[in-house]
Amino acid sequence: MNDYIKTARAFAIFWYIGILIDMEKYEHDRTMGVELEKTGGDWQNPNIFEMYEQGRRLVREATAEAVASIFRHNIDTDSNGSILELGSGIGELSKLVSPEYKERLVGLEQTESFSQLQKINDPTSRAVVGKIESLPIASDSTDAVVSFSVFDTLTNLETAFQEVRRVLKPGGRFVHILDLGPNIHVIMDQLPKGFIPFPDVEGSHMSGWQLVRNGDYQKLREKLPPEVVPIADIYAKDPAFAIQFILERAQNVGVELAKSIKAIRDVEIETRPPIKESFAENMRRALESSGMMLVSDGDVWAEKIVQRNAGHDKYPGSNYFENNVGKLSGGFRSELVGELGHNQVKTKSILHVFVAEKPETKRNGEMKNESEENGK
């Protein structure tokens, strides 16, 4: 091994040691919230919405444009019937919908403190406390059911869809909008047991999973470059912690680890699709079991030129901001100089939208709902 290779490898090892020290600090910081996790996890903590707000406020007007289009195409504007929002949190969706829909919106939130915060933030909002898995709503009573970045956090989608089907009127639609990346821990929990779910890579981005059997890890480890072995060891011990750290602080480390594993040929590795595709697949599977019909499943986007806000001001050199289902990007685009006015930026919001419909007739060709049968 020549001196250049030795120096390069030594540099790489020192760089990874720095990452490992950062991971230890991250693990210490994370343990400070253990009690919170024991009492319900992040979804009991209003601070989680403050974290999301940092990204959402960069593109909120564009998101509102996209949401308006989604509602117009899927929910009747002429009806006065209720629109049930599942997992309303502290009221993000109510900020985005147009007035004719907002006055029909009823939020359901399982965390009472969030429901109270929503009412404080917007006294005109209507919110009730309840669980998605057992909705306190009468059957065949709701014109539409909507949800905003919620179903990716559910561990029992089948039960949730059965409840959605129950409360919808025949022909009513369910619309799920995702503006954040799907919950990675829920996806990981649904991967096959007995495997270590290492990240996969496509180009220079992490994408999907490479599953290595627990019993094959030692063989894999022996073939990895020495500089990535410490990271792989931590990943093998606690994949959920490691992937969270990588996504939040060191995606380049995840890419290097994924590339190293991908290059190994004599260890059996199973692959799984990226997180977004895995979520969509889980949604379709649960939908089918509920007896509802898939209407559409894909991305919807909108652009909007807006005045700079405090969030944009953190990036003074940028005139373009984009959120692609949780992947934030931006920068300076020279072609926008003539398009933008003083203190303006261009924003783009890409949402993943899943739309389903309750059939007019019951499953297995059974008679229509009671009101139709009785001629009411």
N, C-alpha and C positions, 0 to 999 in steps of 0.2 A: 504494500500500500504506500503510494508516494506521499510526500509531505502535504501537498495540496488537499488530497482526499482526507488525510488525517486532520488537518486544520478545519476543513469544512464539516467533518463529522463531529469534531469537538465543539464547534460553534453550535451545531444543531442540538447536541446533547445539553449544552448550557442553556440554550433557548427553551428546551422542553423542561429543564429543571425549573426555570422561571415560571413556566406555565403550571408546573406541579405545585410550586409554592403558592401561586395564585389560587389554585384549586383548593388547597388546604384552607386558605383564608376564606374562600367562598363557602366551603363546607362549614366552617365555624360560624360564619354569618348566617348561613341557612338554619343551623340548629337553634338559633335564637328564636325562630318561629315555630318550634316543635309543638308547643302547647296550643298555639293557634291552630295548627294542622289537626291536632287531636280533637279539637272542638268543632271541626267542620271544614278545615282547610281554608284556602285562599278565598273561597266564595262566602266566607263569613267576615271577610276583611274589606271594608270600603276602600282601603288604599289601593287595591288591585285596579279599581276604576281610574284612579289618578295616574297609574302607570300607563293604562291604555289611552288616557286622554292626551298624553304627550304626542302620540302618533295620530290619533283621530282628529285633533284640532287642526292639523296641517292640511287635511283634505275634506273637512266636514261638509263644506258647501257642495263639493263634487259628489260626495256620498249621498247627500240629500237629493241631488238631481237624479242619481241612479235609482234611489229608493222610490222617488216619485214615479219614475217610468215603470218600475216593477209593480207597484200598486195599481197603476192605471191599467196595466195589461192583465192583471189577475184578480182584482177586487172591484166589484160593481160600485160605481160612484152614485148610482141612483137609489140604492137601498139605504134604509135607515137602521139596518140590523147591526148588531154588535160585531166587533173585531176583537178577538181574544189574543193578547200577546203573552206568550209563555216565557217566563224568565225575564221579566221586564227590568230587573236590576234597579238602577237609580234613574232610569228614564231616558236612555240614549235614543231609542227608536222614536220616542215621542218628540224629540228635538228635530227629527229628520222628516217626518211625514207631513203632508200638506194639511191645512185646517179641516177640509171636509172628511178626512180620514181620522184625524186626531180626536175629533169630538165623538167618534164611535169606538175609540180604542179603550179597551179595559185590560190593564196589566195584571198578570198573576206572577207573584214572586214568593218563593218559599222562605226567604229570609226577611223577617218582619222589619228589622232595622233598615233594610234597603227600601222596602215599601214606604216606610215613613220618610226616608230621605227623598224619595221621588216626590212625595206630596209636598215636602218643604220646598224643594227646588221648583216645583210647578204645582201650585194649589189647585189648578183646574184638572189635573190628571186624576184618573180613576185607577186605583190599584187594590188588589185583594191578596191575601196571604193564602197560599196553597201549594201543593206539590203536583208536578207534571204527571207523575205516575198514578195519581188518584185525584183527578180534577174535580173541584167542588162545583161543577157545572152540569145542568140538565142535558140529557141526550137530545140530539137533533135540534139544538137550540142556537147554534152560532153560525153566522154567515161565513166567516173566515177565521182561520187561526194563523198567526204569524209568530215568528221568533227571530231574534237578532243575535247571532253568534252564541247560541246556547246548546243546540243539540250535539255539538261536538264534545260537550262536557258530560253527556249522559252515558251511563254504563249499561242501561237497559233500553235501547232504542225501540225494541219490539213493544214493550209495555207502553212507552210514550206514544207510539203511532196508533196503538189500539185505542188509547184515550182520545187522541186527536180525532180519529174516525168516529168515535162514539158521540162526541159533542157537536161535530159539524152537521149542518143540515145537508140532506142529499144534494149533491152537486156543488157543495161548498169546497173551497180550496184551502190548502195549507201551504204557506210560503215561508221557507227558511232562508235567511240572508246571512252570509258569513263574510265579515270584514276583517277578521283576525285569522291568523293561521290556526288550523284545527288543534285541539288539545292533544299534545304529543303523548302525554302519559296514558290517556284513555286508549289511544291507538296501540301503544306498547303493551298494555295489559291484554289486548286482544290478539297479540301475536302468539304463535305456538309455544307451548311450554317446553322446557328442556333445551332451549337455544339461548345464545347470547345475541341480542339484536344490535350488531354493529351498524354504523351508518353506511349507506351506499353513496356513490358519487356520480354525477353526470356533468362532464366538463369541469368547471371549477366550483360547483355547488353541490352540497349534500342533497341527496334525493333518494328516498326509500331506505331499504334495509338489506343488510347482508347477515343472514342467520347462520351462526356457527354452533354446532352441537356442543353442549357443555363438555363432553368427553373428548372433543377434538381441539379444545383450546390450547392445550400444551403443545400439540403438534403445530398449530398455527403460530403460536408464540415463538417457537424456535426458528421460524422462517421469516419473522418480521425484522425490519431494520432495527438495530439496537436503540436508536433514538426514539422510536415510537412505542417500544415495549412498556415503559412505565405508564404511558397513557392507556395502552390496551389493558394493562393489569387493573387499573382503576375502573375502566369501563366494564371489564368482566366481573368485577366485584359488585358494582352498583351502576347498572346501565342508566337508570332513570336519573340519578344524580349527574352522571358524566355527560349525558346528552343535554341536560338543562344548562350545565356550565358551558358546554361547547357552543350551544345556540346563542347564549347571552354574551359570552366573553371571548370565545376563541374558535370561530367557525373555520379558520384556516387549519387549526389542529385537527378538527374533524375531517376535513377534506384530505389531509395528508394520511391520516389513519385509514380512511376509506380506500384511498388509492393503493396503499400498501397491502391491504387485505385483498383487494380486487386483483392484484398482480400475482397472488399465490394460486397455483394451479392444482396442487395435489392434496388439498383439503376440501372436503365437500361443503359447499356453501349454497344455501337457498336464498333467493332474493324475493323481496316483497315490494309492492309499488310505493311511490312517495306518499307522504302523510295526507295530502289533499285528496289524492285518488283513493287512498284507503278509506278515508272518511266518506267519500261519495259512494263507494262500494258498500260500506256498512249501512248507509242510509237506504240505498236501493234494496238491500236484502231485507231490512226491517220493514220497509214499505210493503214489499211483496207479501210478507207474512200477515200484514194487517188487513189486506184486501182493498187497499186504496190503489189508485192508478197514478202512475208517474206521468206528469205533464211535460216537465222540462228539467234539465240538470246541466248547468253551465255557468259561464261568466257573463256579467253585465257590467258595463263601465260608463262613466260620464266624466267630462272635463268641465272646468269652471275657472275663469279668471277672477281673482279676488284681491282685495286689499290685504296687505301684509298684516299678520297678527303677531302676538308675542311669541308664538311657536316658530313662525317663519324667521323672526328676528334673531333667533339663535344661529341661523345659517345665513349671514348677511351677503354672502357671495352667490347664493342660489336664487334662481328665479323660476325653478320648476320642482314640484313635489308630487310623488306618486305613491299610492298604497296599492299593492297587488295582493289582495287577500292576506294581509299581514306582513308582506315584504315591502318595507319602506325604502324608497330611493329618491334621488333628486340631484340637483346641481345647477350649473349655469349652462343655458342653451342660447347660443348667439342668435339663432333664428327667431327667438321670441322677442328680441329687443324692440323691433318695430311694431310688434303686436301688443305689447304691454304698456300701460300708462304708468304714471308716477306711482311708485311704491306698490306696484301690483306684482302678483306672481300667478303662474298657471298651475292648476292642480288637477290630478287625475285619480279617480277612485275605481278600482276594479273589485267587484264583489262576486262571490260564488253564490248562486241562487238555485234552490231546489224547490220545485213546485209539484204538488200532488193534489189529487181531487178525490172526494168521496163519491162513489158511484151513485147514480139515481136509484138503482135497485140494490137490495141487500145481496150478500154473497150467496153463491150456489143457486141463483135464480129465484130467491125467495121473494115474497110480496114486498111492495114498497112500504115506506114508513107509515105508521098508524094513521096519521092525518089524511094521507092519500087514500088509504084503504077505506076509511070511514066517509070519504067524500067531503072532507072539511077543507 
